[in-house]
Amino acid sequence: MAEKTQYVTLGVNGELFAAPVHKVQEILEMRPVARLPQAPANLLGMTDVRGQGIPVLDLRLTLGLPAADDTENTRIVVLNVSSGAGPMTVGLRTDRVFEVTVLDAAELEPPPAISGNWRDHAVAGIGRRNGSFVTVLDLDRLLGSVAEAA
């Protein structure tokens, strides 16, 4: 029997992305983020989550997409990821959060094997949901490496 995995689906720049539910700690409405001097462009700064300061990364900028203003749908998805330095909690600013859905792990396609230096390390696989492609993010590789560089 194929393994079914639950994902939180995220909307960014009109595209659909998915994050494994087991990585998601909570989903917050947009809140103040304290800027950090000389931080990389995709590191928005720090925010307080239940008394803990966590770094907030902009998913658009992390994926090389154009920046956008916050809307009433903008959310911060608080995630638990693994980095070279060990487990860490990080916030991910996303345009919107849609739903929790199930994708069949056996039906996930690998990222396309394009030559050159295209960075597919952020992609765990490509799934389909209601006729649309869903890019499943490899959060440990995407955010763990970004957070270490910050």
N, C-alpha and C positions, 0 to 999 in steps of 0.2 A: 504494500500500500504506500502511495506517495506521501511524503511528509508535507503537511500543510503548516505554513508559518504565518503568524499574524503580523501585520505591518500597519503603521500609521502612514496614511497618504498625505503628502504635502504638495501644495501648489507653489511653483516658483517660475516667474516669467512665462506664464501660460503652459508650463510643462508639469508633468506629474512625476513626483519622486516618492520613494517609500523608505521608511526607517523601521527596522525590526522593533516590535512592541517591547521586547525584553530590555532594550537599551533606553527606553523612554521613562524618565522619572516623573515628569509632569509637563503640562502645557500651560503656558501663562499668556495673558494678554500683554501687549507691549507695555513696557515700563521704562523708567529712566535708566540710562546706561551711562556710567561715568567714563569719559574718554581717557585713554592712556597716552601719554606723550610718546611720539615716535613709534607708535604701534603700526603693524602692517595694516593696509587699507581694509582687509576683511575682518580684522579684530576691532569690533565696535567699542569694546571697553569691558567694564565690570558692572554687574548688577547684583543686588542682594536677593537671595532666595532663602527665606527662613533663617536669616542670620549668617548665612554663608555667602561670601563673595565668589561669584563664578564668572569666568570670561564668557563674553557673548560674541560669536562669530556670525557674520552675515552670509547665509547660504548662497545668495546670488553672487557676491563677490568671490567667495571661496570656489565657486564653480566657473568663474570667469565670465559671468553674466553682468549686464549693466545694472548699476545701482537703481533703487527706486525708493520713493517716499513711503512712510508708513501709511497704512489705511486702517479702517476699523477691523479688517480681517487679519492684520499682521499679528503673528504670534512668536513667542520664544519657546522652543521645544527644549526642555532641559533633559540632557542625555548623559548616560554613564558610558564612557568609552575607555578603551585601553590604549595607552601610549607606551613608548619606550621607557618612560619614567614610571610606569605603573598606571593604575586606574585613576581616572579623573572625571570630574563633572564639568560639563560645558553647556552653554546655552547656544541654540542655533536659531537665528532670526530667519523666519520664513514668511512668504507672502500670505499663506493661509494654511490651515489644517483642515482636511476634508473628513476623514473617517478612519476607523480601524477596519481593515479588510484582511482576507485570507488569500494568499497566493500559493500556488502549488510549487514547491521547491523543485520538483522534477521538470516543470515546464519553464523554468527560468532559462533564458538564453544567455550565453556568455556575451560580454561586450564585444563589438566588432573588432576584428584583428586588423587594424589600420596601421600601415607602416608609418614611420616618422616618430615624432616625439609626443604624439597625442597621449595625454595622461588619463589612462583608463583605470588607474589605481583607486579611484573613488567609486567605481561601479562594481557591485557584486553580481549583478545580472540584470536582464531586461525581462519584465513580465508584461502581462496584458490584463487590463481591467475594463470591462464594459466597452471593448473595442478600441481602447487607447493603450499606448505603450506606457509602462510604468518603469522608471529607472530605479532599481533597488540600490541604495547607497551602502558602500562599505564604510561605515562610520569610524571604525577603529583606524583604518588606513587614511581616510580623508581628514578626520579631525585630530587624530592622535599625532600625525605628522605636522599638521598646521599648528596645533597647540604647542608642540615642542619648539617649532621655529619662532613662535611669538615671544 
